[in-house]
Amino acid sequence: MNWDTLKKFYDSHRGEVIGAMVGGFCSVAVLLIGIFNTLFIAVCTTAGYYLGKKLSQDKDYLKKLLDKVLPPGTYR
């Protein structure tokens, strides 16, 4: 197969290819490091993505979050 054929296949089946890659990665991770370690990594990755997305949308998000969690003025 040449690269043009692979690119056409990827463009027409993008969701399936990405899903298969993620599923394969998750299965290898579970086999190598265990289910709980894999779940911990997935939770930390999701939390990091969420926090990064919020910070890129609102620069003061972290200050507002800390104001909700900690007494006001504690982190400054």
N, CA, C and O atoms as CSV, one atom per row, in Angstrom:
chain,resi,resn,atom,element,x,y,z
A,1,MET,N,N,0.839,-1.183,0.000
A,1,MET,CA,C,0.000,0.000,0.000
A,1,MET,C,C,0.883,1.245,0.000
A,1,MET,O,O,1.943,1.277,0.626
A,2,ASN,N,N,0.432,2.243,-0.699
A,2,ASN,CA,C,1.178,3.498,-0.693
A,2,ASN,C,C,0.493,4.504,0.234
A,2,ASN,O,O,-0.603,4.254,0.737
A,3,TRP,N,N,1.151,5.639,0.452
A,3,TRP,CA,C,0.657,6.626,1.414
A,3,TRP,C,C,-0.661,7.258,0.975
A,3,TRP,O,O,-1.487,7.609,1.817
A,4,ASP,N,N,-0.868,7.408,-0.331
A,4,ASP,CA,C,-2.124,8.007,-0.801
A,4,ASP,C,C,-3.314,7.129,-0.453
A,4,ASP,O,O,-4.361,7.630,-0.044
A,5,THR,N,N,-3.158,5.817,-0.615
A,5,THR,CA,C,-4.235,4.885,-0.284
A,5,THR,C,C,-4.520,4.912,1.221
A,5,THR,O,O,-5.678,4.915,1.639
A,6,LEU,N,N,-3.454,4.930,2.032
A,6,LEU,CA,C,-3.645,4.989,3.482
A,6,LEU,C,C,-4.304,6.299,3.907
A,6,LEU,O,O,-5.158,6.307,4.794
A,7,LYS,N,N,-3.910,7.405,3.276
A,7,LYS,CA,C,-4.510,8.695,3.614
A,7,LYS,C,C,-5.984,8.720,3.246
A,7,LYS,O,O,-6.793,9.232,4.020
A,8,LYS,N,N,-6.352,8.191,2.106
A,8,LYS,CA,C,-7.762,8.128,1.705
A,8,LYS,C,C,-8.560,7.272,2.685
A,8,LYS,O,O,-9.671,7.628,3.078
A,9,PHE,N,N,-7.974,6.135,3.074
A,9,PHE,CA,C,-8.652,5.264,4.034
A,9,PHE,C,C,-8.833,5.976,5.370
A,9,PHE,O,O,-9.906,5.917,5.971
A,10,TYR,N,N,-7.777,6.652,5.833
A,10,TYR,CA,C,-7.866,7.375,7.108
A,10,TYR,C,C,-8.899,8.493,7.031
A,10,TYR,O,O,-9.679,8.675,7.966
A,11,ASP,N,N,-8.913,9.244,5.932
A,11,ASP,CA,C,-9.869,10.341,5.791
A,11,ASP,C,C,-11.311,9.852,5.773
A,11,ASP,O,O,-12.201,10.538,6.275
A,12,SER,N,N,-11.550,8.683,5.205
A,12,SER,CA,C,-12.925,8.183,5.132
A,12,SER,C,C,-13.337,7.406,6.376
A,12,SER,O,O,-14.530,7.202,6.600
A,13,HIS,N,N,-12.375,6.967,7.192
A,13,HIS,CA,C,-12.681,6.172,8.394
A,13,HIS,C,C,-11.927,6.724,9.615
A,13,HIS,O,O,-11.369,5.956,10.400
A,14,ARG,N,N,-11.911,8.028,9.770
A,14,ARG,CA,C,-11.135,8.667,10.829
A,14,ARG,C,C,-11.557,8.207,12.219
A,14,ARG,O,O,-10.702,7.853,13.031
A,15,GLY,N,N,-12.842,8.203,12.507
A,15,GLY,CA,C,-13.331,7.806,13.825
A,15,GLY,C,C,-12.983,6.371,14.175
A,15,GLY,O,O,-12.589,6.080,15.304
A,16,GLU,N,N,-13.128,5.476,13.208
A,16,GLU,CA,C,-12.817,4.071,13.449
A,16,GLU,C,C,-11.335,3.858,13.718
A,16,GLU,O,O,-10.964,3.073,14.591
A,17,VAL,N,N,-10.490,4.554,12.968
A,17,VAL,CA,C,-9.039,4.396,13.132
A,17,VAL,C,C,-8.600,4.935,14.491
A,17,VAL,O,O,-7.829,4.282,15.194
A,18,ILE,N,N,-9.082,6.117,14.864
A,18,ILE,CA,C,-8.716,6.693,16.158
A,18,ILE,C,C,-9.258,5.823,17.290
A,18,ILE,O,O,-8.555,5.588,18.273
A,19,GLY,N,N,-10.477,5.350,17.171
A,19,GLY,CA,C,-11.056,4.480,18.189
A,19,GLY,C,C,-10.279,3.184,18.350
A,19,GLY,O,O,-10.075,2.719,19.472
A,20,ALA,N,N,-9.848,2.601,17.253
A,20,ALA,CA,C,-9.060,1.368,17.318
A,20,ALA,C,C,-7.708,1.627,17.968
A,20,ALA,O,O,-7.223,0.797,18.738
A,21,MET,N,N,-7.099,2.759,17.669
A,21,MET,CA,C,-5.804,3.083,18.273
A,21,MET,C,C,-5.938,3.311,19.782
A,21,MET,O,O,-5.111,2.834,20.558
A,22,VAL,N,N,-6.969,4.034,20.192
A,22,VAL,CA,C,-7.187,4.280,21.620
A,22,VAL,C,C,-7.500,2.974,22.335
A,22,VAL,O,O,-6.984,2.724,23.424
A,23,GLY,N,N,-8.339,2.143,21.732
A,23,GLY,CA,C,-8.657,0.851,22.328
A,23,GLY,C,C,-7.438,-0.043,22.435
A,23,GLY,O,O,-7.260,-0.726,23.444
A,24,GLY,N,N,-6.608,-0.052,21.427
A,24,GLY,CA,C,-5.383,-0.841,21.478
A,24,GLY,C,C,-4.424,-0.334,22.537
A,24,GLY,O,O,-3.813,-1.126,23.255
A,25,PHE,N,N,-4.290,0.976,22.641
A,25,PHE,CA,C,-3.429,1.557,23.662
A,25,PHE,C,C,-3.932,1.213,25.057
A,25,PHE,O,O,-3.144,0.841,25.927
A,26,CYS,N,N,-5.240,1.334,25.275
A,26,CYS,CA,C,-5.816,1.018,26.591
A,26,CYS,C,C,-5.628,-0.446,26.948
A,26,CYS,O,O,-5.317,-0.767,28.095
A,27,SER,N,N,-5.810,-1.329,25.990
A,27,SER,CA,C,-5.651,-2.755,26.283
A,27,SER,C,C,-4.202,-3.095,26.616
A,27,SER,O,O,-3.951,-3.891,27.521
A,28,VAL,N,N,-3.250,-2.509,25.905
A,28,VAL,CA,C,-1.835,-2.744,26.206
A,28,VAL,C,C,-1.485,-2.170,27.577
A,28,VAL,O,O,-0.740,-2.788,28.337
A,29,ALA,N,N,-2.022,-0.990,27.893
A,29,ALA,CA,C,-1.753,-0.380,29.195
A,29,ALA,C,C,-2.297,-1.237,30.330
A,29,ALA,O,O,-1.632,-1.399,31.353
A,30,VAL,N,N,-3.487,-1.784,30.164
A,30,VAL,CA,C,-4.070,-2.643,31.193
A,30,VAL,C,C,-3.236,-3.903,31.367
A,30,VAL,O,O,-3.006,-4.347,32.492
A,31,LEU,N,N,-2.788,-4.474,30.277
A,31,LEU,CA,C,-1.984,-5.688,30.371
A,31,LEU,C,C,-0.618,-5.425,31.003
A,31,LEU,O,O,-0.112,-6.267,31.744
A,32,LEU,N,N,-0.018,-4.273,30.721
A,32,LEU,CA,C,1.326,-3.991,31.215
A,32,LEU,C,C,1.353,-3.447,32.644
A,32,LEU,O,O,2.193,-3.864,33.442
A,33,ILE,N,N,0.447,-2.523,32.980
A,33,ILE,CA,C,0.536,-1.874,34.288
A,33,ILE,C,C,-0.656,-2.140,35.198
A,33,ILE,O,O,-0.622,-1.757,36.367
A,34,GLY,N,N,-1.690,-2.773,34.710
A,34,GLY,CA,C,-2.829,-3.108,35.556
A,34,GLY,C,C,-4.000,-2.157,35.361
A,34,GLY,O,O,-3.856,-1.060,34.821
A,35,ILE,N,N,-5.165,-2.610,35.816
A,35,ILE,CA,C,-6.397,-1.852,35.577
A,35,ILE,C,C,-6.452,-0.581,36.404
A,35,ILE,O,O,-6.845,0.465,35.888
A,36,PHE,N,N,-6.066,-0.641,37.686
A,36,PHE,CA,C,-6.194,0.540,38.538
A,36,PHE,C,C,-5.175,1.616,38.165
A,36,PHE,O,O,-5.492,2.805,38.197
A,37,ASN,N,N,-3.982,1.217,37.820
A,37,ASN,CA,C,-2.992,2.199,37.365
A,37,ASN,C,C,-3.439,2.850,36.062
A,37,ASN,O,O,-3.254,4.053,35.876
A,38,THR,N,N,-4.021,2.072,35.164
A,38,THR,CA,C,-4.517,2.605,33.903
A,38,THR,C,C,-5.665,3.575,34.145
A,38,THR,O,O,-5.731,4.628,33.512
A,39,LEU,N,N,-6.573,3.227,35.062
A,39,LEU,CA,C,-7.676,4.131,35.381
A,39,LEU,C,C,-7.173,5.421,36.013
A,39,LEU,O,O,-7.690,6.499,35.722
A,40,PHE,N,N,-6.159,5.315,36.884
A,40,PHE,CA,C,-5.573,6.506,37.495
A,40,PHE,C,C,-4.976,7.426,36.429
A,40,PHE,O,O,-5.172,8.641,36.476
A,41,ILE,N,N,-4.263,6.860,35.484
A,41,ILE,CA,C,-3.674,7.649,34.401
A,41,ILE,C,C,-4.772,8.308,33.568
A,41,ILE,O,O,-4.643,9.469,33.181
A,42,ALA,N,N,-5.845,7.578,33.291
A,42,ALA,CA,C,-6.948,8.131,32.506
A,42,ALA,C,C,-7.632,9.278,33.241
A,42,ALA,O,O,-7.977,10.285,32.623
A,43,VAL,N,N,-7.833,9.143,34.551
A,43,VAL,CA,C,-8.470,10.203,35.334
A,43,VAL,C,C,-7.575,11.437,35.381
A,43,VAL,O,O,-8.060,12.555,35.206
A,44,CYS,N,N,-6.281,11.252,35.613
A,44,CYS,CA,C,-5.353,12.391,35.648
A,44,CYS,C,C,-5.263,13.086,34.293
A,44,CYS,O,O,-5.202,14.313,34.230
A,45,THR,N,N,-5.253,12.321,33.225
A,45,THR,CA,C,-5.208,12.894,31.881
A,45,THR,C,C,-6.469,13.696,31.589
A,45,THR,O,O,-6.395,14.788,31.026
A,46,THR,N,N,-7.622,13.164,31.968
A,46,THR,CA,C,-8.883,13.863,31.754
A,46,THR,C,C,-8.946,15.148,32.572
A,46,THR,O,O,-9.391,16.182,32.074
A,47,ALA,N,N,-8.502,15.087,33.826
A,47,ALA,CA,C,-8.496,16.281,34.666
A,47,ALA,C,C,-7.530,17.327,34.115
A,47,ALA,O,O,-7.845,18.517,34.123
A,48,GLY,N,N,-6.370,16.906,33.643
A,48,GLY,CA,C,-5.418,17.834,33.057
A,48,GLY,C,C,-5.949,18.482,31.790
A,48,GLY,O,O,-5.751,19.676,31.568
A,49,TYR,N,N,-6.621,17.700,30.960
A,49,TYR,CA,C,-7.226,18.243,29.744
A,49,TYR,C,C,-8.293,19.276,30.094
A,49,TYR,O,O,-8.343,20.356,29.504
A,50,TYR,N,N,-9.145,18.933,31.060
A,50,TYR,CA,C,-10.229,19.830,31.451
A,50,TYR,C,C,-9.673,21.135,32.022
A,50,TYR,O,O,-10.127,22.217,31.652
A,51,LEU,N,N,-8.702,21.037,32.916
A,51,LEU,CA,C,-8.112,22.223,33.516
A,51,LEU,C,C,-7.385,23.066,32.468
A,51,LEU,O,O,-7.491,24.292,32.480
A,52,GLY,N,N,-6.654,22.424,31.571
A,52,GLY,CA,C,-5.972,23.155,30.506
A,52,GLY,C,C,-6.930,23.858,29.571
A,52,GLY,O,O,-6.667,24.976,29.129
A,53,LYS,N,N,-8.040,23.208,29.267
A,53,LYS,CA,C,-9.042,23.818,28.390
A,53,LYS,C,C,-9.673,25.031,29.066
A,53,LYS,O,O,-9.865,26.070,28.434
A,54,LYS,N,N,-9.993,24.899,30.347
A,54,LYS,CA,C,-10.580,26.017,31.081
A,54,LYS,C,C,-9.594,27.179,31.205
A,54,LYS,O,O,-9.985,28.341,31.088
A,55,LEU,N,N,-8.316,26.869,31.443
A,55,LEU,CA,C,-7.305,27.924,31.563
A,55,LEU,C,C,-7.074,28.643,30.244
A,55,LEU,O,O,-6.802,29.844,30.234
A,56,SER,N,N,-7.180,27.928,29.136
A,56,SER,CA,C,-6.993,28.585,27.849
A,56,SER,C,C,-8.182,29.470,27.489
A,56,SER,O,O,-8.038,30.430,26.733
A,57,GLN,N,N,-9.364,29.146,28.033
A,57,GLN,CA,C,-10.548,29.960,27.768
A,57,GLN,C,C,-10.631,31.164,28.704
A,57,GLN,O,O,-11.039,32.248,28.288
A,58,ASP,N,N,-10.241,30.974,29.974
A,58,ASP,CA,C,-10.345,32.024,30.980
A,58,ASP,C,C,-9.068,32.035,31.811
A,58,ASP,O,O,-8.805,31.092,32.558
A,59,LYS,N,N,-8.281,33.085,31.688
A,59,LYS,CA,C,-6.978,33.152,32.370
A,59,LYS,C,C,-7.131,33.209,33.896
A,59,LYS,O,O,-6.215,32.797,34.608
A,60,ASP,N,N,-8.238,33.695,34.406
A,60,ASP,CA,C,-8.457,33.797,35.849
A,60,ASP,C,C,-9.201,32.596,36.415
A,60,ASP,O,O,-9.648,32.648,37.561
A,61,TYR,N,N,-9.347,31.526,35.659
A,61,TYR,CA,C,-10.106,30.367,36.110
A,61,TYR,C,C,-9.485,29.741,37.353
A,61,TYR,O,O,-10.202,29.367,38.282
A,62,LEU,N,N,-8.170,29.624,37.379
A,62,LEU,CA,C,-7.506,28.993,38.519
A,62,LEU,C,C,-7.693,29.823,39.787
A,62,LEU,O,O,-7.909,29.259,40.860
A,63,LYS,N,N,-7.615,31.133,39.685
A,63,LYS,CA,C,-7.848,31.996,40.850
A,63,LYS,C,C,-9.284,31.856,41.350
A,63,LYS,O,O,-9.520,31.786,42.556
A,64,LYS,N,N,-10.230,31.816,40.435
A,64,LYS,CA,C,-11.633,31.651,40.824
A,64,LYS,C,C,-11.860,30.289,41.476
A,64,LYS,O,O,-12.598,30.183,42.456
A,65,LEU,N,N,-11.233,29.258,40.937
A,65,LEU,CA,C,-11.374,27.919,41.501
A,65,LEU,C,C,-10.779,27.855,42.904
A,65,LEU,O,O,-11.378,27.277,43.811
A,66,LEU,N,N,-9.600,28.449,43.079
A,66,LEU,CA,C,-8.978,28.458,44.398
A,66,LEU,C,C,-9.778,29.292,45.394
A,66,LEU,O,O,-9.801,28.965,46.580
A,67,ASP,N,N,-10.432,30.360,44.942
A,67,ASP,CA,C,-11.301,31.144,45.822
A,67,ASP,C,C,-12.482,30.313,46.318
A,67,ASP,O,O,-12.934,30.485,47.450
A,68,LYS,N,N,-12.980,29.412,45.469
A,68,LYS,CA,C,-14.092,28.551,45.879
A,68,LYS,C,C,-13.630,27.488,46.871
A,68,LYS,O,O,-14.352,27.160,47.812
A,69,VAL,N,N,-12.435,26.953,46.666
A,69,VAL,CA,C,-11.956,25.833,47.474
A,69,VAL,C,C,-11.315,26.309,48.774
A,69,VAL,O,O,-11.598,25.765,49.841
A,70,LEU,N,N,-10.457,27.317,48.691
A,70,LEU,CA,C,-9.721,27.815,49.849
A,70,LEU,C,C,-10.378,29.083,50.379
A,70,LEU,O,O,-11.156,29.715,49.664
A,71,PRO,N,N,-10.082,29.463,51.612
A,71,PRO,CA,C,-10.568,30.770,52.095
A,71,PRO,C,C,-10.004,31.885,51.211
A,71,PRO,O,O,-8.854,31.799,50.782
A,72,PRO,N,N,-10.777,32.914,50.936
A,72,PRO,CA,C,-10.321,33.985,50.043
A,72,PRO,C,C,-9.016,34.613,50.522
A,72,PRO,O,O,-8.850,34.880,51.713
A,73,GLY,N,N,-8.107,34.845,49.609
A,73,GLY,CA,C,-6.847,35.495,49.894
A,73,GLY,C,C,-5.755,34.563,50.407
A,73,GLY,O,O,-4.649,35.022,50.693
A,74,THR,N,N,-6.035,33.273,50.532
A,74,THR,CA,C,-5.058,32.335,51.079
A,74,THR,C,C,-3.899,32.117,50.136
A,74,THR,O,O,-2.756,32.039,50.586
A,75,TYR,N,N,-4.148,32.018,48.858
A,75,TYR,CA,C,-3.102,31.665,47.891
A,75,TYR,C,C,-2.336,32.863,47.375
A,75,TYR,O,O,-1.387,32.685,46.612
A,76,ARG,N,N,-2.701,34.069,47.752
A,76,ARG,CA,C,-2.043,35.253,47.198
A,76,ARG,C,C,-0.907,35.699,48.041
A,76,ARG,O,O,-0.245,36.685,47.714
